[in-house]
Amino acid sequence: MPRICSACGTGMDPLLTIATTEWNSGTRSWAPEGDQARDPLPPGTPPANYTRVDLARGYGLQLHVCPVSADHPHLELIQ
């Protein structure tokens, strides 16, 4: 879905995505070898969250910027 700058109407560019989990816990084969060998996580921590970063209870954060001007408002989405 296109993200539109509220200041000028230009399509915004994705700048950064931060996910709560690093890999899909349902497919351990994708987990990096180093993560598979780590100590167990505390109870309640998602299996793929070795950084222990928790954004909005398990969602991801996306930041979008306007390519026309850095002074235009940024857009933050949590999905």
Backbone as a ProteinNet text record, in pm:
[ID]
protein_1_A
[PRIMARY]
MPRICSACGTGMDPLLTIATTEWNSGTRSWAPEGDQARDPLPPGTPPANYTRVDLARGYGLQLHVCPVSADHPHLELIQ
[TERTIARY]
84.3	0	89	68.4	150.8	128.7	235.1	229.6	252.2	163.1	164.7	204.7	294.8	339	222.6	198.4	86.7	117.6	244.4	281.5	273.8	310.3	316.6	247	201.1	129.1	217.5	348.8	442.7	443.5	465.9	479.7	603.8	589.3	700.5	785.5	913.3	1006.8	1022.5	1028.7	1057.3	1202	1222.3	1355.8	1409.9	1323.9	1370.9	1255.8	1283.2	1187.6	1255.9	1192.7	1244.1	1138.7	1176.2	1083.6	1111.5	1007.4	1026.1	1100.9	1068.2	1136	1231.3	1337.6	1439.4	1411	1332.8	1300	1168.9	1108.3	979.1	999.2	944.4	966.1	906.2	816.6	758.4	851.3	957.4	1051.5	1192.8	1228.6	1359.1	1476.3	1453.2	1562.8	1615.8	1537.3	1580.8	1658.3	1652.3	1718.4	1869.9	1939.8	2085.1	2145.7	2256.7	2319.7	2352.2	2400.8	2435.4	2315.1	2198.7	2077.9	2029.4	2050.2	2006.9	2089.6	2213.5	2303	2295.2	2221.1	2214.9	2141.2	2162.7	2092	1942.6	1861	1715.2	1672.9	1568.7	1514.8	1424.5	1405.3	1314.3	1172.6	1093.7	954.8	877.6	796.6	715.3	783.3	912.3	984.3	962.6	923.4	907	1036.3	1028.9	1148.7	1249.2	1205.7	1295.9	1338.4	1322.8	1353.1	1475	1591.8	1713	1759.8	1721.6	1758.8	1673.4	1560.4	1463.5	1407	1405.8	1339.6	1193.1	1102.7	959.7	889.5	846	778.2	627.9	560.4	414	361.4	419	376.2	390.2	500.9	530.5	512.7	484.7	466.4	597.9	593	708.5	685.8	794.1	788.5	846	773.4	820	825.3	936.3	951.7	958.8	883.4	882.1	916.7	987.6	1027.2	986.1	969.5	936.5	1065.6	1072.3	1194	1211.6	1107.3	1114	1189.6	1162.8	1226.4	1233.7	1349.8	1366.7	1287.9	1244.5	1166.3	1019.5	975	836.5	819.1	697.2	674.8	710.9	765.9	792.7	663.8	657	541.8	591.4	532.5	566.3	446.8	468.4	361.7	401	306.7	328	230.6	286.2	201.8	241
-117.7	0	124.2	215	335.4	423.2	481.4	577.5	715.3	807.7	939.5	1046.3	1134.5	1244.7	1340.5	1372.1	1462.4	1607.4	1641.7	1778.9	1808.1	1708.6	1739.3	1636.5	1525.6	1426.5	1329.3	1335.1	1245	1109.3	1002.7	870.1	864.1	812.3	807.7	682.9	692.1	580.1	511.2	377.8	307.8	335.2	368.1	399.5	286.5	233.3	136.4	47.8	-80.6	-173.3	-244.5	-245.1	-316.2	-417.1	-542.8	-649.5	-697.2	-742.8	-797	-928.8	-1013.1	-1142.1	-1143.1	-1221.9	-1227.5	-1334	-1434	-1542.5	-1603.5	-1679.6	-1741.6	-1862.5	-1859.8	-1968.1	-2100.7	-2098.2	-2221.9	-2296.6	-2229.3	-2293.5	-2277.6	-2357.1	-2345.6	-2363	-2425.1	-2444.3	-2310.6	-2205.5	-2074.7	-2001	-2047.1	-1979.2	-1985.2	-1874.1	-1875.6	-1974.4	-2037.8	-2138.2	-2082.6	-1960.4	-1900.3	-1886.8	-1856.1	-1842.8	-1978.5	-2083.7	-2216.6	-2265.3	-2216.3	-2263.5	-2179.3	-2072.9	-1984	-2046.8	-1985.9	-2028.7	-2008.2	-2084.6	-2066.8	-1924.2	-1877.7	-1744.8	-1748.7	-1634.6	-1630.1	-1668.4	-1722.7	-1758.7	-1639.2	-1664.8	-1560.8	-1487.8	-1513.9	-1450.3	-1532.9	-1469.8	-1546	-1618.3	-1740.1	-1819.1	-1749.7	-1661.5	-1597.3	-1457.7	-1424.9	-1289.7	-1288.1	-1319.5	-1320.7	-1182.2	-1080.8	-944.3	-893.7	-958.2	-921.7	-781.5	-737.5	-613.3	-647.6	-577.9	-605.6	-476.7	-470.4	-351.5	-372.6	-297.6	-301.7	-444.6	-516.4	-653.6	-750.5	-741.3	-839.2	-795.2	-670.9	-622.5	-570.5	-516.1	-455.3	-306.3	-230	-84.8	-51.8	28.8	73.4	225.8	279.4	424.1	458.7	560.1	606.8	755.4	796.8	937.1	989.4	1118.7	1183.8	1208	1165.4	1187	1332.5	1412.9	1552.9	1638.8	1619.3	1703.1	1630.3	1637.2	1578.1	1655.7	1775.7	1856.5	1814.3	1736.6	1689.2	1583.6	1567	1471.1	1328	1254.8	1112.7	1035.6	913.5	828	705.3	677.7	560	467.2	341.9	241.8	125.6	75.9	-45.9	-148.6	-259.2	-363.9	-497.6
0	0	0	-93	-97.6	25.8	72.8	184.1	122.8	151.8	88.8	190.4	150.2	235.7	258.9	384.4	417	379.3	359.6	326	176.7	91.7	-52	-141	-85.6	-164.2	-242	-221.9	-289.3	-218.7	-296.8	-236.8	-149.1	-28.2	65.8	43.3	82.1	70.3	204.7	204.9	330.8	372.4	497.7	548	635.1	722.9	821.1	865	881.5	940.5	1056	1171.5	1288.9	1328.9	1329.6	1365.4	1508	1577.3	1711.1	1705.6	1608.5	1599.3	1480.1	1492.8	1388.9	1285	1318.7	1227	1270.8	1184.9	1211.6	1301.9	1421.3	1517.2	1470.9	1372.4	1321.3	1227.2	1180.6	1089.3	1143.8	1241	1307.3	1210.1	1094.6	1000.2	949.1	957.3	912.4	1020.4	1145.5	1255.9	1237.8	1258	1248.7	1348.2	1309.3	1394.9	1533.1	1538.5	1667	1758	1701.6	1782.9	1832.7	1754.9	1797.1	1915.5	1926.9	2032.8	2159.6	2159.9	2277.2	2393.4	2508.9	2629.5	2611.7	2683.8	2672.5	2708.9	2643.7	2670.7	2792.9	2858.3	2973.1	2932.5	3026.5	2994.7	2939.4	2837.2	2775.8	2661.8	2638.7	2528.4	2401.9	2289.9	2165.1	2129.6	2075.7	2046.5	1954.3	1868.5	1773.4	1817.1	1943.9	1990.5	2081.9	2025.5	2106.8	2145.1	2071.4	2107.6	2223.2	2244.1	2348.3	2327.6	2201.4	2164.6	2141	2206.8	2191.8	2152.6	2027.2	1976.3	1978.7	2060.6	2065.4	2079.5	2172.6	2204.2	2087.5	2014.2	1911.5	1767.9	1745.1	1608.3	1550.5	1431.2	1367	1349	1346.9	1328.8	1192	1114.5	983.4	982.9	932.6	919.6	771.1	730.4	591.9	590.6	484.1	469.8	333.5	325.7	198.9	121	-6.7	-85.6	-130.8	-118	-162.4	-62.2	68.1	170.2	303.7	366.9	500.3	605.4	571.5	664.8	670	572.4	573.6	682.4	732.5	841.8	800.6	894.5	875.3	907	861.4	890.1	963.9	1079.4	1158.1	1160	1128.2	1128.9	1218	1292.9	1370.5	1316.1	1267.1	1207.7	1265
[MASK]
+++++++++++++++++++++++++++++++++++++++++++++++++++++++++++++++++++++++++++++++

